[in-house]
Structures are given as C-alpha cells and as structure tokens.
Amino acid sequence: MPILTVTQHRISQLIVCCQLTLKNCQDCLCFSEINKERAIDESLKKLPLEIRIERPEDIVDEKCSIIYKRCLEQLVGFLELPEDKRMCRECPAPAPPPPVHPVENPVPSVQIVASGMIVKWHCKNNHLVWRWFTQPRLKFGVQGGDLMQTSSLLLSGNNYGKYSLMCKFMDLGCVNESTFYKIQRQYCVDAIDEYWAKQQEIVRDLRIKEEVVLLGDGRTDSPGHCAQYCTYTALDNASGSIVAIEVVDKRDTDRKSSVMKEGFKRAMDDLDKCVPITEVCTDAHPQISALMRTDKGVYGKRGIFHSLDVWHGAKNMTKKLVKAGGEKGGTDLLPWTRDIVNHFWWCCKRAKNYEEFILSTMFYTSANEGQK
C-alpha cells in the first residue's frame, strides 16, 4: 500500500474546510439537527488559500507523520466540498447561463507525487473543480516534504541509494534521483557553504586566545582496514564548535598509514599555524598517540599535551573486564564491572593530573579492602 508523509496542519485544514457527508449516518447521535446546521454553515465559508512556504520556520518546525493512501481515501470519501467550491467553470450551463453553476457531488481522487499526495475533485465531465495538497509548497511548486527529505539526507551523512531502497521496501513516497540532486544544488549546498563560512569566524576568534583545547575524532565509511574514506573533525572544547573538517581518501596516503592518522595530521597542520593549541583530546589510536609523544612525536615536541577521551577509555576497560571475567578464576570480577567503570569515570572527573588519578584509584581499592 502506498505511503506518504503529511504535515499535521494540512490534515487539520482539510477537515475544517470540508463538510462531513451525512450519508449512512442519518440516525447517528453525532449528526443531530443542530450539528447538521453547523456543518452547513461551515460549508458556506470560503476555503483558505493554499499554504505556501515563505520562511524556513514554515516547514522546519512543522510536525509530519506517515499516512497510508487507503486511509486518506477513506477520510476524503466522507468529506464534501463547501457549496462555493462545488462549481465547474468549464461545463456548459443551462440558459440563462450563470457565470458558474454547482455540481452535485464532485468525485475525489488521490494522486501520488514524490513524497506527497494530491487530492483532486472532478465534476461528472472530469473537469478539475478543486485540489488539495498534503504538503505545503514552495514558490515554484517544490513540496516541503521533498525539500526536507533531501536536506535531511544530506545533513545526516546518508546517501540517496540507501534511502530510496528503504522507501522501496516500505512502498513510501520518495523523490527521484534527479530531483534529489536538483534540490540539493538549488537549496542546500549554498546554505551549507554560508553556514560554514560563519563557522570559520570562530577560528579567527581562537587566534587571540592564550590556550585552546581541541577535541578530535574521525569516522570512516566502513569499519576495519578496508575503509576507503575518512572524515576527521576537530572541535573547540570551550565553544563546542567545529573548527576543522578533513575528508581523506585512502589513495592519498601511502597505504601504510591509516586514513584516521592522515586526517588528524591535516587538521592539526591547518590549525597549528594560526591557533595556539595547548592540548588535544582524542581516542587511543596508536598512530595518533605516536604523533603526540613528547620525545618523538611531531606535535608532542611542540609542547601540545595529549589526553585520551574518557568515553573510549571506559569502553575499552569494560571490554577487558568482561573478557577477564570470562576466564577461569575470574568470575568474581563480573559483578564489579559496573562499579569499576563508574569509579573510573569519577576519578577522571575529579583528578587534575595522573598522580591524583592513581591516588583516587588506590583509595577506592583500599576502602573496599577495609570493608572486607
């Protein structure tokens, strides 16, 4: 069954602007005489204009959901147009001819267009009386859902091939590939370039600081040594803003060093020229750790302190504790795994240097020995 995305406001507009038909419901309490009169009064109101997207807030903050075509057809089947919209301007009218004449029951139909649907009402001669869109549209007819799909795919780092395959399995409406790249070029790329230019102003602000602490990590397109591409990102610890992004192709390296190391080197070389870097926090990557060694490392010799990410440290510690607990004679260690990892986090938070970290660990061990 075909599926589409629809905004909450569009469904509300359809229900408010159309009158519920009373067929098969004449004896129902919800359709009393008073309710009938109210429905007729509402039907005489003019329909509002089509909702258009004029500002980013008109679509970014709009809630949307997935709706099935059969459910929408069921809803539309119980709705009829107000009297001022039940007019056909193309059918021949009896003499004396009024400018327009009413049609009794315009027939609704649902048409799928990319990620949305269009509900159309036709007269008996198949002339279009009125149409309603499930999504707000931009100036040149681009649907808001198509724009949000394209921009969300680009900003989340996904690709069109995987998303279109998912939509195929779900029978979910989706923009075609040519429209996807057209919207991306027309609306997304320039906005991303403009935002990145503003982010570069942060780098200029970092130049006047005395100390700058960077956080670095990379993401590859696939795990292990078969990774072909890597995106390495560096953040400023104080502001949390991205100050460097490096995309590395494995073919650009000598095939001996990892793409993660090459991305780290490029980010550091670009920033170290103009930013007073005093500390860099990364994961425990062996080749990056070698670059940060105080005796032989390229960046360690410059006086840049290297600290390790606590999250990666806790993750590796958990793996080693679980492995040790699975060995013979180490089962008593497993119940303590959670407490040990939590204390590791606490020590990293409280300790200002390596000595204080060791003392905190020893205090915990001595306190537990005393309890025994």
Summary of the structure (lengths in Angstrom):
residues: 372
radius of gyration: 31.8
end to end distance: 65.1
largest distance: 106.3
contacts: 1027
relative contact order: 0.07
helix: 47%
strand: 21%
